[in-house]
Amino acid sequence: MALSGAGVLAIDLAVPPRRLITGAFELSLGGSPAVQGGFKEAADRLSMRVLVHDSNVVLGKLPWSGSCVEMFISASESASPLQVILVPGKGRLAPRLVTADTRDLPGVTLRQKSSRTGYEIDLSVSKKCLRLASDAKTFLFECYASLNALGEAHSGGRTSLSGRFEAHLDAAYYACVQLIPS
């Protein structure tokens, strides 16, 4: 857009500062810790640990309609973000990492430990599957969590890393993750 200068008093542009994640992150719900997570780099793979305080895991018909952690990952602000959903296992069902169209992401390793207050999942996935360069040291990240019951509480809710639920629109409020080699 070209501006002639005539009649233009000022141009205002607000750019929110990016949150920097250098290993660990946390999401709160109603002032209580809901999710703790962290990233590590292992060559061309990304390792992640997520501890979710959901004491009543509910699996929905769609991955995002029950207990889950939705993650949005982008190589840069101008790149198209990838949405993946981490669905906990329950009973005989194993945990899954799926795309927005509910397909399992290939080559993912998932291990889950469950307790009466929630679940912990360790995952490892190739950077390429996340649309990142194999040598990427940084990427943009947003995360939502859906909990059916927060710890001992009888109700849950939805929370996000940025405090917003607009990650599908653009990456303006994504955090910047700086990977630390393992």
Backbone bond lengths (Angstrom), bond angles and torsions (degrees), N, CA, C in turn:
res aa  C-N    CA-C-N  psi(-1)  N-CA   C-N-CA  omega(-1)  CA-C   N-CA-C  phi
1 M - - - 1.435 - - 1.527 107.56 -
2 A 1.309 116.35 128.56 1.461 121.37 179.00 1.519 109.69 -95.96
3 L 1.309 116.50 136.48 1.454 121.93 176.83 1.520 107.98 -115.51
4 S 1.296 115.73 131.98 1.461 119.36 -176.32 1.516 112.95 -82.18
5 G 1.302 118.23 -18.91 1.456 120.53 -177.89 1.512 111.61 93.21
6 A 1.304 118.33 -30.64 1.465 121.09 178.61 1.521 109.16 -71.27
7 G 1.308 116.64 120.23 1.456 121.17 177.70 1.512 114.28 83.27
8 V 1.330 118.58 -1.58 1.454 121.90 178.83 1.521 108.25 -94.55
9 L 1.336 116.28 116.02 1.457 120.08 179.36 1.521 111.55 -84.32
10 A 1.338 116.15 -43.49 1.458 119.93 -178.60 1.524 108.96 -164.92
11 I 1.297 114.59 156.61 1.462 121.18 173.99 1.516 105.94 -118.04
12 D 1.327 115.57 126.11 1.462 120.55 -176.96 1.518 108.76 -108.90
13 L 1.305 116.21 128.90 1.449 121.53 177.68 1.519 107.74 -133.78
14 A 1.301 115.84 119.25 1.468 119.87 179.28 1.516 108.24 -104.73
15 V 1.305 116.73 119.38 1.454 122.36 178.10 1.526 107.45 -114.73
16 P 1.330 117.58 113.32 1.466 118.30 -178.66 1.529 111.01 -67.86
17 P 1.322 117.11 143.93 1.470 118.58 177.06 1.524 109.81 -69.58
18 R 1.304 116.66 143.82 1.458 120.86 178.46 1.508 110.52 -83.57
19 R 1.304 115.68 136.68 1.462 120.94 171.41 1.527 106.71 -74.42
20 L 1.322 117.60 137.84 1.463 122.37 179.27 1.524 108.99 -104.46
21 I 1.328 115.38 126.78 1.460 121.34 176.35 1.522 107.17 -112.06
22 T 1.317 116.39 118.12 1.474 120.64 -179.35 1.522 110.91 -112.98
23 G 1.261 116.92 30.11 1.463 120.92 178.64 1.500 111.52 153.60
24 A 1.339 117.31 -63.81 1.468 120.26 -173.12 1.529 111.57 -116.21
25 F 1.334 114.88 153.22 1.458 121.04 174.08 1.524 108.32 -142.90
26 E 1.328 115.46 163.82 1.462 120.44 -179.94 1.517 109.91 -144.68
27 L 1.322 115.83 142.52 1.458 123.10 173.16 1.516 107.26 -116.77
28 S 1.323 116.64 138.95 1.461 122.05 177.96 1.517 109.26 -114.60
29 L 1.312 114.75 155.50 1.463 121.68 176.50 1.515 106.90 -136.09
30 G 1.309 116.84 117.37 1.456 120.59 -178.73 1.515 112.96 60.41
31 G 1.327 117.47 30.94 1.451 121.72 179.20 1.518 115.10 84.85
32 S 1.317 117.52 -2.98 1.468 121.26 178.61 1.521 110.37 -108.43
33 P 1.339 117.59 146.32 1.467 119.41 176.78 1.527 110.23 -59.59
34 A 1.327 115.87 131.06 1.466 121.16 -180.00 1.529 111.39 -113.14
35 V 1.325 116.04 -39.24 1.462 121.37 -177.24 1.522 108.74 -144.17
36 Q 1.313 116.60 134.07 1.456 121.76 167.68 1.519 106.34 -119.59
37 G 1.317 115.74 140.67 1.451 119.19 -179.51 1.506 110.80 -148.22
38 G 1.312 115.26 167.95 1.451 120.29 178.22 1.516 111.45 -162.09
39 F 1.326 115.55 156.09 1.463 123.22 -178.14 1.511 110.38 -118.79
40 K 1.325 115.03 148.98 1.463 122.31 169.99 1.515 107.44 -142.92
41 E 1.324 114.32 149.53 1.451 120.21 177.96 1.518 108.82 -101.10
42 A 1.311 115.99 137.63 1.459 121.87 174.94 1.525 107.10 -135.94
43 A 1.332 116.68 90.08 1.464 123.88 -176.96 1.530 109.78 57.69
44 D 1.351 116.81 -117.82 1.465 119.65 -178.15 1.529 112.59 -94.66
45 R 1.332 116.36 17.56 1.466 121.70 -179.84 1.527 110.79 -118.48
46 L 1.310 114.86 155.88 1.450 122.25 175.39 1.520 107.44 -113.65
47 S 1.318 116.32 126.86 1.460 121.81 175.86 1.514 107.95 -106.55
48 M 1.319 115.11 143.69 1.452 120.22 -178.46 1.517 108.98 -145.05
49 R 1.323 115.46 141.77 1.465 121.38 173.24 1.517 106.99 -121.35
50 V 1.328 116.18 132.45 1.458 121.80 179.34 1.518 108.30 -128.74
51 L 1.337 116.27 126.50 1.459 122.72 175.08 1.527 106.71 -112.57
52 V 1.333 116.38 117.54 1.457 121.96 -175.02 1.526 109.44 -115.73
53 H 1.325 116.46 127.13 1.463 122.62 -178.92 1.533 109.61 -90.66
54 D 1.320 115.52 67.58 1.468 122.06 178.32 1.518 106.82 -118.52
55 S 1.318 116.63 101.84 1.466 120.88 -174.12 1.526 113.05 -84.40
56 N 1.319 117.73 0.93 1.461 121.07 177.57 1.521 108.89 -140.15
57 V 1.332 116.37 73.73 1.462 121.68 -177.88 1.521 109.53 -62.73
58 V 1.331 114.77 127.88 1.459 122.18 178.09 1.522 107.15 -125.42
59 L 1.325 116.99 127.86 1.456 121.43 177.60 1.521 108.78 -98.26
60 G 1.322 116.07 125.88 1.458 121.23 -179.44 1.512 111.71 -92.84
61 K 1.336 115.71 173.38 1.471 120.41 177.16 1.520 110.65 -64.51
62 L 1.327 116.24 -36.36 1.455 121.68 174.88 1.527 107.75 -108.56
63 P 1.335 118.10 149.23 1.470 120.19 -174.54 1.527 113.89 -53.77
64 W 1.323 117.78 -37.57 1.459 121.95 -175.85 1.530 112.93 -88.19
65 S 1.326 118.12 -1.07 1.468 120.00 -177.91 1.525 112.63 -93.54
66 G 1.324 117.36 1.98 1.458 121.78 176.26 1.511 109.78 -130.56
67 S 1.309 116.74 -157.14 1.461 121.58 176.37 1.526 108.74 -63.79
68 C 1.323 117.04 129.12 1.469 119.89 -179.18 1.515 110.59 -170.71
69 V 1.333 114.58 169.03 1.457 123.02 170.65 1.527 106.06 -125.88
70 E 1.331 115.92 114.58 1.468 121.37 178.63 1.522 107.97 -94.11
71 M 1.325 116.06 131.76 1.456 120.38 -179.67 1.518 109.96 -124.70
72 F 1.314 115.09 138.37 1.456 122.61 177.18 1.517 106.41 -117.48
73 I 1.334 116.20 125.01 1.460 122.14 -173.86 1.519 108.31 -128.31
74 S 1.330 115.86 133.74 1.456 120.65 179.92 1.523 109.36 -142.52
75 A 1.327 115.94 139.46 1.461 120.75 178.87 1.527 111.14 -68.47
76 S 1.336 116.48 -29.84 1.466 121.47 179.62 1.523 108.35 -159.15
77 E 1.317 115.76 171.59 1.465 119.14 -178.87 1.522 111.55 -65.33
78 S 1.324 117.53 -29.35 1.460 120.26 -178.49 1.534 112.51 -87.56
79 A 1.328 117.83 -12.62 1.465 121.09 179.28 1.526 110.68 -78.90
80 S 1.296 116.17 153.02 1.458 121.07 177.54 1.530 109.14 -74.03
81 P 1.340 118.05 124.71 1.472 119.36 -178.16 1.523 112.32 -72.27
82 L 1.306 115.12 151.35 1.458 122.28 174.39 1.521 107.63 -103.25
83 Q 1.317 116.57 129.73 1.458 121.26 175.86 1.519 108.10 -102.52
84 V 1.331 116.15 124.82 1.458 121.74 174.86 1.525 108.16 -127.27
85 I 1.316 115.69 147.82 1.454 120.75 -177.20 1.521 108.35 -121.83
86 L 1.337 115.31 124.32 1.459 122.64 176.93 1.523 107.15 -93.72
87 V 1.323 115.41 113.06 1.466 121.83 -177.88 1.525 107.76 -107.24
88 P 1.329 117.15 123.83 1.468 118.39 -179.44 1.519 111.71 -69.58
89 G 1.318 115.29 154.85 1.457 119.71 173.19 1.517 109.70 -80.42
90 K 1.318 114.69 158.04 1.461 119.98 176.85 1.518 107.64 -154.66
91 G 1.331 115.30 132.33 1.463 118.42 -177.39 1.515 110.19 62.51
92 R 1.320 115.93 -126.12 1.474 120.61 179.51 1.520 113.32 -84.24
93 L 1.321 117.03 -7.46 1.458 120.32 -178.45 1.524 110.70 -85.09
94 A 1.320 115.55 128.40 1.461 122.45 -179.64 1.528 110.00 -80.98
95 P 1.328 117.49 157.43 1.467 119.50 175.20 1.524 109.71 -65.02
96 R 1.324 115.18 154.77 1.471 120.83 -178.35 1.519 110.23 -138.26
97 L 1.323 115.76 149.88 1.456 122.66 169.07 1.521 105.49 -118.76
98 V 1.331 116.13 113.02 1.465 121.22 -173.77 1.523 110.56 -122.49
99 T 1.324 114.60 159.31 1.456 121.28 175.84 1.532 108.75 -83.97
100 A 1.317 116.00 173.41 1.472 120.93 -179.05 1.525 112.12 -61.44
101 D 1.337 117.34 -24.43 1.468 119.36 176.39 1.533 111.63 -94.06
102 T 1.315 116.30 20.96 1.482 127.61 172.81 1.530 115.13 67.80
103 R 1.329 117.64 19.00 1.467 120.13 175.57 1.525 109.62 -88.36
104 D 1.334 116.02 139.58 1.464 119.87 175.98 1.520 109.60 -64.33
105 L 1.312 116.06 135.32 1.454 121.33 175.62 1.530 107.24 -73.09
106 P 1.333 118.62 130.59 1.471 120.18 -176.38 1.531 112.68 -73.44
107 G 1.330 115.87 152.15 1.456 122.19 172.90 1.509 115.71 68.63
108 V 1.315 117.45 24.98 1.461 121.60 -178.58 1.525 109.21 -95.60
109 T 1.320 116.02 136.63 1.458 121.75 172.78 1.517 107.38 -107.42
110 L 1.332 117.06 126.46 1.464 122.35 -178.99 1.519 109.91 -128.76
111 R 1.331 115.66 134.42 1.470 121.74 173.16 1.517 107.56 -131.50
112 Q 1.322 116.40 131.30 1.462 120.47 -177.96 1.517 111.00 -123.32
113 K 1.331 114.82 138.60 1.463 122.52 169.84 1.522 105.99 -119.18
114 S 1.314 116.81 131.80 1.462 121.18 179.92 1.521 109.86 -114.10
115 S 1.325 115.00 151.03 1.459 121.73 174.93 1.528 107.06 -140.15
116 R 1.314 116.66 178.89 1.466 118.66 -179.25 1.522 112.16 -71.05
117 T 1.336 118.03 -16.29 1.460 120.29 -178.97 1.526 113.82 -105.78
118 G 1.321 118.48 -0.65 1.456 119.45 178.80 1.516 113.12 160.12
119 Y 1.318 114.92 -155.38 1.462 120.17 -178.86 1.519 109.79 -146.05
120 E 1.330 114.06 155.67 1.454 122.42 177.29 1.522 107.39 -127.28
121 I 1.320 116.35 130.08 1.463 120.86 179.74 1.525 109.03 -124.81
122 D 1.335 114.85 129.33 1.465 122.16 169.84 1.514 106.39 -102.15
123 L 1.317 116.25 131.20 1.458 119.08 178.28 1.509 110.13 -134.00
124 S 1.318 114.93 152.66 1.453 122.59 175.77 1.522 107.20 -137.80
125 V 1.329 115.69 131.66 1.467 121.00 -177.06 1.524 108.40 -146.48
126 S 1.322 116.20 148.15 1.464 118.62 178.33 1.522 109.23 -69.60
127 K 1.313 114.99 144.26 1.469 119.70 178.34 1.527 110.13 -60.77
128 K 1.318 115.98 -35.24 1.469 120.23 -179.40 1.531 110.96 -59.03
129 C 1.327 117.74 -40.19 1.470 121.07 178.45 1.523 111.75 -63.68
130 L 1.341 116.47 -22.19 1.469 121.25 179.69 1.533 111.77 -97.50
131 R 1.345 116.44 11.02 1.470 123.59 -179.12 1.525 112.35 64.82
132 L 1.333 115.53 31.91 1.452 121.38 176.50 1.519 109.02 -111.86
133 A 1.322 116.88 150.97 1.458 120.77 174.77 1.528 108.71 -65.83
134 S 1.317 116.99 147.43 1.466 120.25 -177.47 1.529 112.34 -62.13
135 D 1.342 117.07 -23.69 1.464 120.14 178.69 1.537 112.53 -103.01
136 A 1.321 117.30 14.19 1.471 121.04 -178.79 1.529 110.99 -60.52
137 K 1.309 116.17 133.36 1.473 122.13 177.64 1.525 111.05 -109.58
138 T 1.336 116.53 -14.71 1.461 121.40 177.73 1.530 109.16 -138.38
139 F 1.326 115.75 155.91 1.460 121.66 172.36 1.520 108.04 -160.76
140 L 1.314 116.23 166.18 1.464 121.96 178.75 1.523 109.12 -96.03
141 F 1.343 115.76 145.42 1.462 120.25 -169.60 1.531 111.16 -148.79
142 E 1.314 115.68 134.78 1.457 122.68 170.13 1.528 106.56 -133.24
143 C 1.298 116.59 153.52 1.461 120.94 -173.98 1.523 109.68 -146.30
144 Y 1.335 116.48 134.24 1.461 122.96 171.53 1.532 106.56 -116.86
145 A 1.294 117.12 150.26 1.465 120.65 173.54 1.517 108.63 -132.25
146 S 1.317 115.55 136.20 1.464 122.38 175.16 1.517 107.38 -114.42
147 L 1.334 115.34 120.41 1.467 122.34 -178.57 1.520 108.61 -120.05
148 N 1.299 115.90 138.36 1.460 119.65 177.54 1.527 111.00 -85.13
149 A 1.333 117.75 -34.75 1.466 121.82 176.98 1.517 108.04 -148.31
150 L 1.318 117.01 122.64 1.455 122.16 -178.77 1.517 109.32 -82.29
151 G 1.343 116.08 104.65 1.465 121.23 179.36 1.515 112.22 55.90
152 E 1.316 116.85 -122.75 1.472 121.89 -178.90 1.528 112.30 -82.66
153 A 1.321 117.69 -6.82 1.464 120.59 -179.44 1.527 109.96 -69.07
154 H 1.306 115.36 162.49 1.459 119.57 179.59 1.519 112.17 -100.89
155 S 1.318 116.32 4.92 1.448 118.97 177.17 1.519 109.06 -136.60
156 G 1.283 115.51 158.41 1.452 121.18 -179.63 1.509 109.26 -124.74
157 G 1.312 115.18 -139.13 1.448 120.03 179.56 1.504 110.74 158.91
158 R 1.310 114.15 -163.57 1.454 121.20 -178.02 1.518 108.06 -126.34
159 T 1.316 116.32 139.89 1.455 121.30 180.00 1.530 109.15 -140.94
160 S 1.321 116.03 162.96 1.468 119.73 178.68 1.516 110.33 -140.67
161 L 1.294 115.75 158.99 1.457 122.07 -179.77 1.529 110.56 -64.43
162 S 1.320 117.24 -42.97 1.464 121.62 -176.21 1.528 113.05 -86.34
163 G 1.325 117.13 -12.97 1.457 120.09 -173.78 1.517 112.05 85.89
164 R 1.323 117.29 4.54 1.469 123.05 -178.82 1.525 108.77 -125.14
165 F 1.319 115.43 164.64 1.465 120.75 177.47 1.523 109.71 -128.45
166 E 1.329 115.67 52.25 1.463 121.44 -176.84 1.529 112.53 -126.51
167 A 1.323 117.04 24.32 1.467 121.04 -175.18 1.524 112.19 -62.77
168 H 1.328 116.59 -25.81 1.459 119.93 179.62 1.536 111.68 -72.28
169 L 1.332 117.92 -16.70 1.462 121.30 -178.31 1.523 112.52 -82.59
170 D 1.322 116.87 -48.54 1.457 121.15 178.10 1.530 109.08 -167.81
171 A 1.322 114.78 175.17 1.471 120.38 -175.26 1.524 112.81 -98.32
172 A 1.320 118.52 17.94 1.465 121.74 -175.33 1.523 113.01 -58.30
173 Y 1.329 118.06 -33.70 1.463 120.70 -176.50 1.532 113.06 -106.39
174 Y 1.311 117.50 9.38 1.457 120.58 177.31 1.528 109.61 -66.88
175 A 1.317 115.71 150.04 1.464 121.58 172.25 1.528 108.17 -82.21
176 C 1.312 116.73 159.80 1.454 122.30 174.39 1.527 107.87 -103.19
177 V 1.325 116.73 119.83 1.452 122.27 177.58 1.519 108.83 -94.32
178 Q 1.310 115.70 128.83 1.462 122.11 174.88 1.518 106.60 -111.06
179 L 1.326 116.58 113.70 1.462 120.99 -174.81 1.519 112.22 -75.03
180 I 1.311 113.81 142.01 1.460 121.96 176.45 1.528 106.60 -112.22
181 P 1.332 118.66 123.71 1.469 119.44 -179.85 1.535 111.80 -59.51
182 S 1.352 115.47 143.22 1.482 117.94 179.45 1.501 111.37 -85.63
